[in-house]
């Protein structure tokens, strides 16, 4: 009687640890395109900052690299996806001018987009977004 009971407990524990779902059910996939001056931005990072003023109390700041074709995909830590809610968005992209001094750069986006407080980019992450819901259109550098 002890062995079948122990086997049942071990199987239950293994099932609980591995689970039967794909990914975290609280996270929503966020993919989009970044366009600047009508063309894809080919490098940089997109960062989502939770907007507490609109009820998003998450402490995570999901981010993703911008691919050469302008697409991005967000991760929260090492997990695919983002907690649903409102976010302020920042986009950073710079080109290093002096290889000996990493602080000398040429910004590829207007500096207002680097700070979520000045970017004026806001998005709501939802379970079933409309096509293109997470696309970002930036003004060109002047």
C-alpha positions as CSV (number, residue, x, y, z in Angstrom):
1,X,0.0,0.0,0.0
2,X,2.8,2.4,0.7
3,X,4.5,2.1,-2.7
4,X,1.4,3.0,-4.8
5,X,0.7,5.9,-2.5
6,X,4.3,7.1,-2.8
7,X,4.1,6.7,-6.6
8,X,0.9,8.7,-6.8
9,X,2.5,11.5,-4.7
10,X,5.6,11.6,-6.9
11,X,3.6,11.7,-10.1
12,X,1.4,14.5,-8.7
13,X,4.5,16.5,-7.7
14,X,6.1,16.0,-11.1
15,X,2.9,17.2,-12.8
16,X,2.7,20.2,-10.5
17,X,6.3,21.2,-11.2
18,X,6.3,20.8,-14.9
19,X,2.7,21.8,-15.5
20,X,0.7,21.2,-18.7
21,X,0.6,24.7,-20.1
22,X,2.7,26.7,-22.5
23,X,4.2,29.8,-21.0
24,X,2.8,31.9,-18.2
25,X,-1.0,32.5,-18.6
26,X,-0.7,36.0,-17.1
27,X,1.6,37.1,-20.0
28,X,0.4,38.3,-23.4
29,X,2.6,38.2,-26.5
30,X,3.6,41.6,-27.7
31,X,5.0,42.0,-31.2
32,X,5.1,45.1,-33.3
33,X,7.0,47.3,-35.8
34,X,8.8,50.5,-35.2
35,X,8.7,53.0,-38.1
36,X,10.6,56.4,-38.2
37,X,10.1,58.8,-41.0
38,X,8.1,56.2,-42.9
39,X,10.9,53.6,-42.8
40,X,11.6,50.7,-40.4
41,X,13.9,51.6,-37.5
42,X,16.7,49.0,-38.0
43,X,18.2,48.9,-34.5
44,X,17.5,49.8,-30.9
45,X,15.3,48.7,-28.0
46,X,11.7,49.1,-27.1
47,X,10.9,49.4,-23.4
48,X,7.4,49.2,-21.8
49,X,7.1,51.0,-18.4
50,X,4.0,50.1,-16.4
51,X,1.6,53.1,-16.1
52,X,0.5,53.2,-12.5
53,X,-1.8,56.2,-13.2
54,X,-3.9,53.8,-15.3
55,X,-3.9,51.0,-12.8
56,X,-0.8,49.0,-14.0
57,X,1.1,48.2,-10.8
58,X,3.5,45.7,-12.3
59,X,7.1,46.1,-11.2
60,X,8.4,44.6,-14.5
61,X,9.7,46.6,-17.4
62,X,9.4,44.4,-20.5
63,X,11.7,45.1,-23.4
64,X,12.8,43.8,-26.7
65,X,15.4,44.4,-29.4
66,X,14.5,46.0,-32.7
67,X,15.4,43.7,-35.6
68,X,16.8,45.0,-38.9
69,X,13.4,44.9,-40.5
70,X,11.9,47.1,-37.7
71,X,10.1,44.3,-35.8
72,X,10.3,43.8,-32.1
73,X,9.2,41.2,-29.6
74,X,8.9,41.9,-25.9
75,X,10.2,39.8,-23.0
76,X,9.5,40.1,-19.3
77,X,12.8,39.0,-17.8
78,X,13.5,35.8,-19.7
79,X,9.8,35.0,-20.4
80,X,7.9,35.7,-23.6
81,X,5.2,38.2,-23.2
82,X,3.9,41.1,-21.0
83,X,1.5,41.4,-18.2
84,X,-1.8,43.0,-19.5
85,X,-2.3,46.7,-18.7
86,X,-1.4,50.2,-19.7
87,X,2.3,51.1,-20.5
88,X,4.3,54.2,-21.3
89,X,6.7,53.3,-24.0
90,X,10.3,54.4,-24.7
91,X,12.4,53.7,-27.8
92,X,16.2,54.0,-27.7
93,X,18.5,53.7,-30.8
94,X,21.9,55.2,-31.1
95,X,25.0,54.7,-33.3
96,X,28.4,54.8,-31.6
97,X,30.6,57.4,-33.3
98,X,33.9,57.0,-31.5
99,X,34.8,53.4,-30.9
100,X,37.2,54.5,-28.1
101,X,34.5,56.4,-26.3
102,X,31.1,54.7,-25.9
103,X,29.5,57.8,-24.6
104,X,29.8,59.7,-27.9
105,X,26.8,58.6,-29.9
106,X,24.5,59.8,-32.6
107,X,20.9,59.3,-31.7
108,X,18.8,57.6,-34.4
109,X,15.5,58.7,-32.8
110,X,14.6,62.1,-31.3
111,X,15.7,62.2,-27.7
112,X,12.1,62.7,-26.5
113,X,11.4,59.0,-27.3
114,X,14.2,57.8,-24.9
115,X,12.2,58.8,-21.8
116,X,8.8,57.4,-21.2
117,X,7.7,60.6,-19.6
118,X,8.4,62.6,-22.8
119,X,7.8,60.1,-25.5
120,X,4.0,60.4,-25.3
121,X,3.8,56.8,-26.5
122,X,1.2,54.8,-24.6
123,X,-0.2,51.3,-25.3
124,X,-2.6,49.0,-23.6
125,X,-1.6,45.3,-23.6
126,X,-4.6,43.1,-24.0
127,X,-5.2,39.4,-24.5
128,X,-6.6,39.7,-28.0
129,X,-5.1,42.9,-29.7
130,X,-6.2,44.2,-33.1
131,X,-3.6,43.6,-35.8
132,X,-0.9,46.3,-35.6
133,X,-2.0,47.3,-32.1
134,X,1.6,47.4,-30.9
135,X,3.1,49.2,-33.9
136,X,5.0,52.4,-33.1
137,X,5.4,55.4,-35.5
138,X,8.1,57.9,-34.5
139,X,8.9,61.3,-35.9
140,X,12.3,61.5,-37.7
141,X,15.3,63.1,-36.2
142,X,15.5,66.8,-37.1
